[in-house]
């Protein structure tokens, strides 16, 4: 897995983000795996800030918008999933 961040690479937002719709992102991250690319964009609109998560698999894109107020709960749930996965690996 490869993680590229705008801060660490000095790249512009348009090097990371999918074609723009609406406001440009406040910050972008890009994660590259075998055949998938994940874009994580911190965006702001009239209702507040959101994390736009886009999965690109060979040109096919799916996107979810995660309200920033739910981000901590989302992160906690991901952490619990990773803990269960580690426990399963230890049992094998």
N, C-alpha and C positions, 0 to 999 in steps of 0.2 A: 504494500500500500504506500502511496506517495501523498504527502500533504504539502501543499504549496500555500503560502500565505502572502498576502499583499505586503505586509510589513517586512517580512524576511527577504523577499525577492526584489522588492522595489518596483514591482510591476504595477501598471495602471489598472484601475477597476475594469476597463474594457478588455484586458487580457484574461480576466477571470469570468466575468459575468456573461451570461447568455445574452442574446440580443435584447436591448433595453426596451422596457415598456414602463411608462410613468417615470417616477423620480429615480435618479441614479442611486446606487447603494451607498450607505455610509461606510461600510466595510465589507470585504468579500474574502472567502476562503474557498479553496478548491482541493478536493480529495480525489486521487486517481487510483483505481484498483484494476484488476485484470481487464475487464471490458466495460467498466462503468466509470463515470465521472460524476461526482457530487459537487454541486455549487451551493454554498451557504452564503447568503447575502443578508446583511442587516439593512433593512429598508425602513422608510418612514412615510406614512401617508396621513390623511386628515384624521384617522382614528387612532393614530399612535405608531409605535414601532413594532415591526414584525421581523421574524427570521424566515426568509424565503429559502426553502430547501428544494433543490431541483436535482433529479436523477436523470442522467443522460446515458442511455444504452444504445450505442451505435446509431445515434441521431434521433432516437425516440425519447421524448422528455415527459416526465411526470413531475408535478410541483405541488408542494403543500406550503401553506402560509401558517407559521406558528406565532401566535401573539406573544410578545415579549413577556407578558405577565404569566404565561404558562411555561416558559422556557426552563425554569428551575425544576418544576415538577416533571417535565419531559426528560431533563438530564438525569434526575433521580431515578426515573423508570428505566432509562438506558443503563444506568449503573447497576441496578438490581438485575437486569437481564445479563449483563456481563458477569456478575457474581455467580449467578446460576450456571452459566456456561462454563466458568472456571471449575465449579464444583463437579459438573458432569465430566469434564476432562480428567479430574483427579480420580473419579470412580472407575475410569477405563483402565 
